[in-house]
Amino acid sequence: MAPVKYFIIDFDSTFVTTESLEELAEIALQNRKDKNQILKKIRELTTLGMEGKIPFEKSLSERIKLLKANKKHINSAVKSLIKKITPSIKRNRLFFKNNREHIFIISGGFKEIILPITRIFHIADSHVLGNSFIFDKKGNILHHDKSNPMAYRNGKVKAIKSLGLRGEIIIIGDGYTDYEVKKMGAAKHFSAFTENIKRETITKKADSIVRSFDEFLYINRLPMSISYPKSKIRVLLLEHIDNLSVKMFEKEGYEVDYVEKPLSDIEFFEKISKSWIMGIRSRTQVNKELLKYAKNLMVVGAYCIGTNQIDLAICCDKGIAVFNAPYSNTRSVVELVIGEIIMLQRGIMEKNRKLHQGIWDKSARNSFEIRGKKLGIIGYGNIGSQLSVLAESLGMEVYFYDIADKLALGNAKKCTSMKYVLKNCDIISIHVDGNKNNNNLISYNEFASMKPGVIFLNASRGFVVDIRALASAIKSGKIKGAAVDVFPEEPKDKSFPFTNELINLPNVILTPHVAGSTEEAQKNIAEYVTTKIIDYINTGQTMMSVNIPNINQPKLSNTHRLLHLHENVPGILAQINKVLADYKINIEGQYLKTNENIGYVITDVNKKYDKKILQALKQIKHTIRFRILY
């Protein structure tokens, strides 16, 4: 028979996200001019005591002297701390309720602050080990109960031993005094808790390191409120993705590896082998070679518009969802294109060059307004259509061509052929997608079809335009000016040189793939893509995935969610439901969506079921990936 387990859980920075005495000090000192200096001293004393660098009794006494608090302050601190209960502790309230006979809360802090909070978790007052304040008649804190062993060094050890517990004792905490409990034989195992604070001096001494209470329950095979610890979900972010995404993933409880420098293949493959989530921009190629190493990868976030750097078919085969940001940087691209059109029409590039050489060329020759000019847009998607609206508001006539049937916005004129647009417009702007059929869409014949003196812009994909043909058209004078943001071959990073036929040609604006790179756009992209990824990991939602069938099914309460990705062959749903029927599982909600390659089934079931069903669902033929959420 397995020994009974007792769990001793530290309160400060473990059960709650902060130090309770520091929270009390924040409130008690709020009207003091020297508040910041006193708080700094209190934090220093806390750290010194936690790390064992000064005796605990000295740390405690000195902090109380600095507090100058009363019972009203304590009540306010309790209200504040209730809002700061550690997230993974809060979501496992049922574990505390069901195991309250075997759980003790321990703290070098004070019961007057702790008890109102631990009662919420059904923990008996007798199971809370801590210090006590001594008050005067007005309710002011005078000092602490010095007869309490918790007020002294090794107080936690003495308090736990005095309980006379017969069984295996595990202590969970973040401080040196928690480690001492194990060191001095009062506990069998010490788990360093790092969700709120990580002390390197403590983690080095721990038997195990847990980044959340979910992880502690998981490694000890204890009932959790969620199906997998969020702290064990690893995120790899590359290519300087906006830091907002890091904050969002970390707030969710995921482990984030944010890589700023270029990685060798060995380093990259090692990191990707441990990652559930990978975030990239346009340079990283997600191909068969990379995915051989990505054994745990569940989702790729493309923090950009395009996904042609990702082999979507192979991701489908492996059940890896891909999300991108089709709208988030649209405005930034359009603003740059409008600005470039004006600059090129006015011949600003040449005037700027001359003025830097000391030549004052105040001539109107070859300088034109954009009002009344005909703008031709090839590709009328999110960017092309918004460019249409802004250009028309500036007085331009807009013509567009798209292979798909698109509704014209405003007074824009839909054309039946690309050739008509090229032949009749003063300015041509390319905004097509990354379809491989668009390779060299604009080449010698297309430039020959354009009006003499045309302005040409490409802010879509580098391979869409034949650069040699464009250079030839500029040199011949057929094209008066050009702006190019994307190129068939782009440097891996700024340490590599950029070479191109367009360099040093007159009235040509070259930008290093930055049309969508504004701070506003990068934050929008970070928020959008990160939200989609978190929704997929946490709830199974796939809305706006570019390769997985889109399902947006609301999460039902009191259910477990079964997620089944499979090859799109007939009869899979029937097999899933047969397994559920064989195990007498009641379906609370179910939804199936397919594309030409794969099918995706979300099934919400009652929480009570035989766990053998999970293996049975995984073994259904043609299953790509199965997981459970609760």
N, C-alpha and C positions, 0 to 999 in steps of 0.2 A: 504494500500500500504506500502510495506517494506521501511524503510528509506534507503537513499543512503549511501553506505559504502565508507569510505576513508581509505587508507592504508598508514601509515607513517612508512617508513622502514629505520632503522639505516644503515649507510654505513660501518663503521669500524667493522670488525669481524662478520658482518652479511651479507651485500651485497658482501663483499670480505672477504677472509679467515683471513686477518690480519689487523693490524692497519696501516692506510695509512701514518701517520706521522713516524711510525717506519720503514716503507718501504723506505720512503724518507731519513731517517737518515742512514739506511744501505748503501745507494748509496752515499750520501754526505760525509760520514765519512770513505769510504772504504780505503783511503790512510793514514788515521791517525793512529799513533801508539797507541793512547789511545782510539781507536774505541770501544773496548769491554766494557770499563768502562763507556763511555758516553752512549752507547746503554742500558746498564744495568740501568743507572740513568733515561733515557727516559722511559723505560718500567715500572720502579717503579712509576714514575710520572703519567703515563697513568693509571695504576692500581688504584692508590690512588684517581685519579679523577673519574674513572669509578665506583668505589665502594663508592664514596661520602665521603672519609676520609679527603680530602683537598678540598678547593674551586676549582671549575673547572677553573676559570680565572687564578688561580695560577698555576695549572697543565699545562695549555696551554702556558702561558708566559714563564715558566721555560723551557719547551720543545723546544720552538722556539729559545731561547737563545743558547741552546746546538747544534742546527742543523747546522748552518753555511752552508746553502744551497743556490742554485740559480736556474734559470729557466731550465738550462740544466739538473740539477738533477731531477727536477720535471718531465720533459719529460721522463727521464729514469724510474722514479718511476711509471708513468702511464703505460708504456709498460710492466713493471713487474707485476703491479696489474691486468692488463687485463688477464694475465695468472692465476691469483689467485682469479678470481670471484668464489664465492661459488658454488659448483657443482649443488645443487638443485635450486639455483637462475638461473644459466646458462641454465639448461634444461627446465625452464619455461619461456623462453624469450617471447613466444607467449602470455602468460598471461599479461606480462608487456605492450606489444604492444596493446593488445585489451582493456586494462584497464588504459591506460596512463593518462586519464583525472582524475582518482581517486587515483593515486599513487604519493606520495611525498617521496623524499629521504632526510634524515636529518642527520647531522653530526656535531660534534664539530671540525671536521677536515676542510679541505680547498677545496673550489670549484675548484681551479686551478688543483687539482689532480682528483677530483671527476667527473667533467662535461664530460671530454673526454670518461669516462667509461659509465656513465648513458645515454649518447647520443646513444650508441650502442643498448640500450634497448628502444629507442624511447621516453625517458622521457624528457620533455621540461626543458630547463635551469631554467625557472621560478618555476619549481616544485622541485628544489634542494635547500635545506636550509642548509647553512654552512658558515664558516668563509672565509675571504679573506686575502691574503698576501699583504704587502706593499713592493715594490721593489725599489732599487736605480737604477740609470741610466745604470749600468752594468748588471742588472738583478739579483742582489743578494737580498736575503730576508733580509729586515731590521727588520720588526716586523709585526704585524697583524692589521687589521682595528678594532680599539677599539670602533668605533661607532656602530659596528654590535652587536645586542643583543646576538647573538650566542657565543660571546666571554666571556660571563659571566654566572654565576650560574643561573639556571632556564632559560637559553637562549632558549632551545628547547621549553619550555612551552610558552614563549612570542612569539616566531616565529610562532608556530602552531595557537595560538589564533589570531594572526594578520591576518591569512588567511581568517578568517570569514567563515569557512566551515559549511554548514548546512547539517547535517547527522551524522551517527555513525562513530566515528573515532577510528581506531584500530592502536596501535603502536607496532612494532615488533623490538626488539633489545636485546642486551646482557648486557647493562650497567645500572648503577644507574640513570643516567640522563634520560634514556628511561623510567624507572619506575616512575620517578618524573613527567613525562608528564601525566600519569594516576592519580598519587597521587594528583596533583594540578588541576585536572579537565579539562585538555586540551584533554583528550582522554577517551573513555568509557572503553576500554579494553587494557590490556598490556600482550603481548605474549613474554615470555622469549625465545630467540632463542639460541639453544645450539649446533648447528651443528659444530661450529668452536671452541667455548670456553664455558665452563659452570662455572658460578660464583654462588656458593651456596647462597651467600648473596642476589643475585638478584632473583634466581629461587624461593626462599621462599616467595617473595613478588608478584610473577606473578599471573595473573588470569589463565594462561595456560602456559605450557612448550611445545615448539615444537622443535623437534630434526632436522628438515629440513623444507625447504619452501614447499615441497610436503605435509608434515604433516599439516602445517598451512592451505594450500588450502583444504586439505581433511576434516579437522574438521570444516572448514567454508563452506563446500560444494561448493567450487569454482572450475572452470575447471583446471585440471592438465595435465601435459605432459605425465605422466605415470599413470597406472591404480590403483596403491596403493603405499602409501609412504614407501620407503625403510627403513626409520627410525622406522617404526612400525613392521618390520619383526625381530623377536627375534630368536637368535641362542643360543643353549645350548651346550657347549663343555665340555666333561668329559674326565677323564683318562689321563690327561697330554698330550693332543694332542699338537703338535708343535705350538709354538706361531705364526708362519708364517700364519697359518689359521686365527687366531684372526685379524692380520693386514689386511689380504685380505678381510674378511667379513666387518671389520670396514671401510676400504677404499670404499667398495661398498655402505656403508651407513647403514648397518644393525646394530641392537642392539645386542651386544655379552655378554653372561653370561658365563665366563670361570671359571669352578669350579675345584679347586685343591684338596680339602679335600673330604673324603667320606661323602655322604649324607644319612640321615635317609630316610626311605620310604616316610614319610610325606613331608619332604623337597623336595625330588626328584619329587614326584607326583605334588607338587605345581608348581615347576619350569617347568616341562614338559607340564603342562596344558596351559602355556602361550607361548610355543615355537612353531615356524614354522619349525625350523631346529634343528636336534640333531646330534651331532658328538660324536662317541664312538670309543673304540678300542675293545679288545676281552672280557673284563670282564662283561660289561653291557648286561643284557639279555633283548632284545626287544621282549616281549611276549604279550599275550592277556591281562594279568593283567595290565601291564604298559600302553598299548594302550587304555585302558578304560579311562585313564586320559588325554591322548594326543589329546584333541579335535581339536587343531589347527595344529597338526603336518602334514607337507606336504612331508618331505624328511628326510631320515636318512643317514648319511655318516659313513661308517665303515672305519676308518682310519687304515686299516690293509688289509691283503689278504682275510681272511676267513669271511664268513657271517653266519656260523652255530649258532651264538649267536642271530641271528635275525629270527623271524618267518616270512619268506617271504610271505607265503600264506595269513596270516592275514594282512600284510602290503598291499598286492595286493587288498584284499577285501575293505580296507579303502582308497585306492588310494594314498598310501604313497610310493614314489619312494625311492629305496635304491641304493646307489653307494658305491663301494669299490675301493681298489687299487691293482689290480691283478698283476701289474708289478713293482711297484715303489721300493720295497725293495728286489727284486730278487737277485741283486748282493750281497747285504749284507748277505743274507742267504747262498748263494753259497760260499762266502769267508770264513765264519765261518766253514762250512762243510769241505772245503778243508783243512783248518788249523787243524781241529780236526782229520781228517784222518791221517795227517802227525804226529801229536802228539801221537795218539794211536799206529800207526805203529812203532814209535820209542820208545814206552814205557816211554814217558817223564813224565807221571803222577807219576809213581813209583820212577823214578830218582829224580824228584822234591821233593817228600815226604822224601826220604832218605837224600838228601842234607840238607833239613831243620832240619834234626835230627843230622847233622854233619857227615853223612856217605858218603864217597867218592866212589861211585860205577861207575868206568869208564870202564864198560864192554859193548861189542857190542852184547852180548847175548840177543836174542829176540828183536833186534832193526833192522828194515828193511826199505829200500827205498819204495816209492810208485810206482816208475817207473817199468813198466812191470806187475803190479798187475791188477787183474780183478775187476773192479768196477761194481756192479750191482745196477741199479737204478729202484726202483718200483714207477712208476708215472712219466711220461715224459711230464709234463706240462711246465709252464714258468721256474720254478726253476730247475726241473729235467733236462730239455734240456740244460740250461745254465751250470749246473754242468757238464754235459756230455762234453761240449766244453772245459771248463777249465781243467777238469781231463785229457782229451786226450792230451791237449797241454803240460801236465806235464809227458806224457809218459805212461798213464794208458790205459788199454783195457776196453772199455765201453760196457756193455750189459744193455738192459733195457726192461721193460715190462709195458704196459699200456693197459687198457681195451678198449681204443679208438685207432683207427688206426692213428698212429703218424709217421711223416716222420723222419727218422734217420738223425741226423746232423753229419757231418764229417764221421768218420769210425765206429761210434757206431753201434752195432748189435742189431736189433729188435728181441725179443724172443717171442715165441708163448704162453708161460706159465710163471707164476710167479715162479713155482717150479723149472724150468730150471735155472732161475737166482739165486735162493737161493742155489741150489745144486752146482753150478759151479763157483761162484764168491768168491774172497777173502775178499771183503768189500761190505756190503749191506747198501744202504742209501734210506730211505723212504721219498717219496715226493708226496703223494696222497692228494686228496681234502677232504672236510668235509662231504662227502656223508655218511649218516648213515649206509649204507651197508658196510662201511669200519671199523665198530666197531670190535675190536680184529682181524683185518686182519692178524696180525702177532702174533701167539700164540705158544703153545707147539709143535704142529705138524710142523709148519713152521720153528721153531728153530731147530727141529730134522733133518729137510731137509738140513740144512746148513753145510758147510765144517767145520771140526774141526779147531779151532783157528781163526774163522772169526771175522772181525771188523763189528760192527753194529751201525748205526746212525738213529735217528729219529728227524727230524726238521719239521714235517708236522702237525699232530694233535695228542693230547694226547691219545684219545680213540682208536687210530689205533693199538697200541701195548699193549698186555697183559703184564703189568709190572711184575706180579708174575712169569710168564713164562720166561721173560727176566732175572729176578734176578736168577732164577733157572739155566738158561743156562750159566750165568756168573760164578756162584758158582761151577758148574760142570766142568768148563774149556772149554766148547764147544765154548763159545764166549770169545775171548782173550781181547777184549776191547769194550767199548760202549760209545756213546755220545748221550745224550737225552736232548732236549730243551723244550719239551712239555709233559704234564702229564695229566692223566685222571681227577685228582683233583688238582686245583691250588689255592693257597691262594688268598683271595680277594685283599689284599694289603700287604705291608711289615710288618705291625703290627701283622699279623697272622703267626704262625709257619708253616714250610714246613715239612711234614712227607712223607716218601716214602721208599719202600723196597730196592731201589738202593743206599741209603745213605751208605757211607763208604765201598762200594765194590771196589776191586782193579781195576786199569786202567779204571775207569769210570769217564767221564766228565759230570757233571750236570750243566746246565745253566737255569736261570729262565725266559724262554720264551723270549729270547732276540736275536734270530737269525736274525731277521729283524730290530733290534733296534740299528741302527747307526744314528748319527746326519744327515748324508747325506740322508739316507733312510727316516727318519721322515720328513725332509723338502720336499723331493720328494712326499711323501704320502700326506702331508698337501697341497701342491700346486695342485696335481692331483685331489684329492677328492673335495677340496674346489672349484676349477674351475668348476668341473662337477655340483656341487650343485648350484653355482651361475648361470651357463648356464640354468639349469632347472628352477630356480625361475624366471629369467629375460626373457627367450626366450621360455621355454617349451621343450628345447632339452633334449632327454633322452638317447643319445648314451652312452653305457657302463653301463646303469642301469642293475642291476641283476634281477629285477622283473617286470619292466615296459617295454612294447614293445619299441624297440630302434628306435627313429626317429631323424634324423639330417637334419632338413629343414631350409634353410637360412631365416633370417628375412627379409621380404620385407619392403621397406619404404612406408610411406603414407597409412598404413593399420592398422587395429586392429586384434589381433590374438586370436582366440577362441580355448580353450583347453578342450577337452571332453574325460574323462576317463569313461569307462562303462564296464559292464559285457559282456563277449564275447558271445553274442547271435545274431542270424541273424537279419538283418534289421535296425540296429541302424544308420548306415550311411545314409540310405534312409530317416529315420525319421529326422535326422539332416538337410539334404538337403531340405526336405519338409518344415521344419520350416523356413529355409532361403528363400525358394521360396515364401512362404506365405507372408513374410515380404518384398519381392522384394529386397533381399540382393544380391549384385553381389560378387561372389567368385573370389578372386584374386589368390588363391592357396590353395590346400588341399591335405592332406596325411593321410592315415589310415594304422595302423600296429596292429596286434593282436598276442597274445600268447594263450595258452590253457585256460587261465583264464579271461583275460581282453583285451579290445581293447582301442586304443588311437587314437584320431582324432585331427589333427591340421588343422584349417581352417583360412586363412587370408582373411579378408573382407574389403571392402571400409569403410572409417571412418564414413560415413553418413548413419545412420540406426536408426530405432525406438528402444529405449532401452528396450522395452517390450520383445524383442526377447531373451534377456538374461535369463529372468525368464522362457520363453517357452523352452529353451534348457535345463535348470536345471530340468524341470519337465518331460523330456523324461524318460520313464520307463527304469530301469536298469542302470541309470546314477549313477556313484560312486562319481565323483568330476567334477565340471565345474569351469573354471576361464577364465578371459579375460586379455590380455596384450596389452598395447599401450604406 
